[in-house]
Amino acid sequence: MNAMRRWPYTFAVILSVAVGVTAIVASQRLGVPLRDPDGFLGPAYIRLPLIGVLFFAAGIIPQAIRRSGWRHAPKTIRMIVREEWTWGRVGNIATGLVSFYICYVSYRNLKSYLPLIHDRLYDHDLLQLDHFLMFGNNPAPVLHDWLGTDFAAQALATSYLAYLPLIPLTLGLVLTWSRNVSLGAWYATALSLNWVLGTISYYLLPTLGPAFFQPSMFASLPDSGVSALQSSLFKNAAAFKADPGGPDIFGIAGFASLHVSVVVTACLFFERTGQRAAIRIAGWAFLATTLLATVYFGWHYIADDVAGAIIGWAAVSIGAWATGNRGRRKRRLAEGDEAPATTPKAADDPGDAVPSVT
């Protein structure tokens, strides 16, 4: 029992089991099957392991080549795997990926059940709040006027869609390159918490978002990857409402913005683990474009983004507490530190570090 309490993944496992059971119970009560949400990147149960394998190879192969050259690299790779990639380390990485996957899939399914449970929307209220905060204007048309609807639309669309592959990639990178089990667990737990806290926010204040509630405000925007995604979501939502037991999933919800919450989580994690300045600056810059894009394209109201930032901060803080990293501030993650911890005692040692995710 003491070992489980000290294992940094204990909270993530309990969280994933709890939200997974909730999704299963809701599915049975509503008579709607659980679905694995497929996207253009492929199913998460295939994508996440592939990301782990990718970074496993990226971490080992260059190291082996530096040590012994191309000719003897295969032998050196086997030696590195035997010395550094224990079953304990592999098990911790798998636990992080699986717990993240369960929380994500449960979140997507519980989000899809929202129109079957709630019949009231609060879009009008949040639209009025936006109007008040912008001194009698709606924020999206103001951004369209300020930034234009040509280059800015395509640039913001690219940034917004980049979120889809970037977040799983950062998770795979941190888990496979970390030499401190508790830090990998911290990031996996924080990301998982975003899905759970975001689901709760959807049910507390159901909304569609400006683009789906008042699409006329966005009629002047050109075609882009974002407009194609919004069109797809609208068609799938209509198909789900017509036949909840069919193959489609309902994927529209405004409050809170999980795009914002997850990126805030990544930025705060990079700050609190002392990543290089270039990574931290890139993270905050990506957050700035994400904030603009959510309002520019009508995904979210201003209150959605504020709530998303709060969720991101809460996820990092709770994750730090749950994994024994509370109070950690900008500890440099230097490459070449001690081998990864594989026992609960070692995982809690604050002296163990992980290689900088650069």
N, C-alpha and C positions, 0 to 999 in steps of 0.2 A: 504493500500500500504506500509506504514512504517513497519507494522507487517511482511509482506512478505519479505521485504528487510532484516529484522533482524532475520528471521527464518533461522537457519544454513543449512537447506535442500533446500533452494530456488534454489541455483546454481545447485545442483544435479538433481533436478526435471526438470529445464530448459534444462540441458545437456541431460538427458535421453529422453525428448520429442524431442529435436532437432535431436539426432542421430537416434531415433526410426522412426521419419518421413522420414529422409534421407534413411533409409533402406527400408521403405515401398515404397517410390517413385522409388528407384533403382529397387526394385523387379518388380514394374509395368512396368517400362520402358524397362526392359530386358526380361520381360515375364517369370521370374523364381519365383516360390513361396517362401515365407518366411518359414524357417524351425526352429524348436527348436532343437538345437544341443544336441543330446543324447550321453552320454558316458557310461562307465561301472559303473559310480556312479549314473546313472539315470538322468532324465530330471532336469534341474536347477529349474524349477518352482515347483518341488516336493522337491528337495534336499535342497534348501535354507530355506523354511519354517520349514522343519524337523530339520535343524541345529539350527534355532531360538528356536524351542520348546525344543530341547535337552539342550541348555544352559539355557533356562528359568527354566527347571526342575533342572539342576545342580546347579543353583544359589539359588533356593528356598528351595528344600528338605533338603540339609544338614543344612541350616540355621534354618529351623523349628525343626529339630531333636536336634540341639544344644540348642535351647531355651526351649523345653518342653519334649524332649525324644520321643521315637518311639510311645508310647501310645497316646499321644496328638498331634502328628505331623499333622494329617489331619486338625484339627481345627486351628492350628498355621499357616499352609499353607494358609488357607482361609483368615486369618487375615493379613498375609504378602501381599497377592495379593491385598486385599482391601486398605491397607495403602501405598504400594509402587508401585504397577503396575496400574497406572492410565491409562485412555484411551489415554491421551496425550502421555505417554511414549510408549504404544503399537503402536500408530499411527506413532511415529517417527521411531521406529524399522522397522515397515512395509515399511515406505517410503525409508529407507536405503536399505532394501533387494530388493524392487521393482525397484528402480532406478539402482542398481547394475545389476539386472537381465536384464532389458531393454537394458542397455549399452552393456552387454556381448552378448546377443543374436543378437543385431544389429551388433556388431563387427564381430561375426562369419558369419553372412550372407553377410555383405559387403566384408569380406575377401574372401568368396566363389565366389563373383562376379568378383574378380580380373582378372582371365584369360579371361573373356568375354569383358573386357574393355581395358586391356593392353596386347599387344602382344610382348613387348620387355622385356627381362630379363637382369639384370646387374650382374649375377653370375660370369661371366668371369672377370669383372673388380674387384670385391671384392676378387676373388680368387688370382688375381695378386697382390692386395694390401696385402693379407695375406702372400703371397710368399715374398714380399718385406720386410714386418715387421719382418718376421722370418729369414731374411738374406739368402734367397734362398731356404727355406724349407716351406713345408705346415705344419701348426700347428697340425692338427689331427694326422698324422703319427708320429710326434715328441712326442706327448703325449702317443701314443700307445707304443713307444719304452721306454719312461721314466717310465710309470706306469704299463706296461704290459697289456695283454688282457684277463686275467683270473679274479682274485679277483677284480681288479680295475673296470673292466667292469660291473660286477654284483653290486658292491657297488654304483658306479655312476648311474647306471640304477635305482636302488632303490631310491636314492636321487632325481633323476630327476622326477620320477613318483610320488613321495610323494607330489610334488607341487600341483597336481590335487585336492586332498582332503584338504590339509593344508590351502590354501588361503581362500576358503569358510568358513572353520572352524574358522580361525582367525577373519573373518568378523562377523560371528555369535556371537563369544565370545565378541568382542568389543561392538557390538550393544546391546546385552542383558545384559551384566554385567556393562556397563557404567552408571554412575550416572550423567554424564554431557552430555547433548544432543549434544553440539557442537563438542565434541571429537568423538563421534560415527559418526556424520555427516562428520567430517574431514576424517576419514578412509574410509567411504563408498564413499565419493566424490573422494578421491585420487585413489582408486581402479577403480572406474568408468572412471576416466580420462585416466587411462592406456589403456583401451580398445579403447577409442576414439583417443588418440594420436597415439596409435599403428596402428590403421586402416589408419590414415593419412600417417604414415611412409611407410606402405605397398604400397600405391599408388604413393608415391614420388619416391621410389626406389624398384621396384618389383624384388624379387629374390626367388629362391627355397630353397637355402641352400646347402652346400657341399654334404650332403648325397644323395640328389636327383639330383644334377647337375653332380657330379663325384663320383658315388657310389663305384668305384673300390678302392678308398682310405680306405674303411671301410669293405672290404670283409673279412678281417682277424678277425673281431670282432665276438665273440660267440653269440649265440641266447640269447636274454634277453627280458624283458618287453619293452625296448626301440625299439629293432629291430622289435618286433611284432607290436608296435604302428606305426613305420615308414612304415612297409609293409601295414598295414591297411589304412594309409593315402594315400599311393601311389595308392592302388586299388580304393579307393573312389574318388581320383582326376581323375583317368582315366575314371571311370564311369561317373563322373560329366561332363567331357569334351565330352564324347560320347552322353550324354543326360542330358543337364542342367536342364530340367524340371523333372527329375527323383527324386528318394528319397535320393540320395547321396549328400554330401556337400564337396566342395573343401576346404581343411584345411591346405594347404602348403604355407608358406610365411616365408622368412628369415629376412629381414630388416624391423624393428628392433626386437630384442629379447624381447618378452613380458614376458618370464620366468624371465629374468634378471630384467626387469623394475618393475614387480610386487613385486619381492622379495626385491629389493632395496627400494621400497615404504614401505614395511612392516618394514624393518630394520630402515629406517629413522624415521618412525612414532614411533616405539618403543623407539628410542633414544630421540626424541623430546618430548615424553610424560613421560619420566623418568621411564621406566619399570625396573624391577630388572635386575641386572647384568647377571644372568643366562639366561634370555630371550634374552637380547641384544646379548650376546655372541653366543647363539644358532642360532639367526637370521643371524649374520654375517658369522658363520661357514656354515650355509645352503646356503648362497649366494656364498661362495667360491666353494662349491661342485657343485652348479648350473652352475657357470661360466665354471668350468672344463668340466662338462657334456655336455654343449651346443657345445663346440668345439670338445671334444673327440668323440662324436657320430655324428658329422657333421650336427647338427641342424642349426648352425650359423657360420658366419665368425666373425673375431675379431671386425670388424666395427659394426656388429649387436649388440654385447654385449656392446660396448661403447655407441652406440645410445640408447640401452635399459636402461643403467644406467642413461643417461641424461633424458629420459622420466620419469623414476621413481622419480628422484629428482624434475623435473618440476611438476609432479602430486602431490607430497607432498606439494610443495611450493604454487601452485595454490589452492589446497584444503585448506591449512591453511588460505590463504587470503579470500577464499570464505565463510568460516565458522566462521570467527572471531577468529582464532587461530594464526594469524601471530605474530611472535616474541616469541611464546611459546618455552621455552627451559627446558627440563628435569624437568617438574613439577611432583612431586611425586604423583602417583595415589593411595592414601591411602584408604583402605577399611574402611567403616563406616562413610564417609563424608556425606554431605547433600544429601537429597533425590533428585532424578532426576528432572531437570528443565523441565517444561511442557509449558512454555510460551516463546515467543521470547525474552522478556527482561531477564528472568532468564537464558535462554540458552546461552546468551552472557556474563554472569557473569563469569570472569576468576577465581573466587574463588571456583566455583563448581568443584568437582573432581570426578573421576571414580575409581572403585576398580581396583587394579593392576591385569592385565590379566596373572595370574600365574596358 
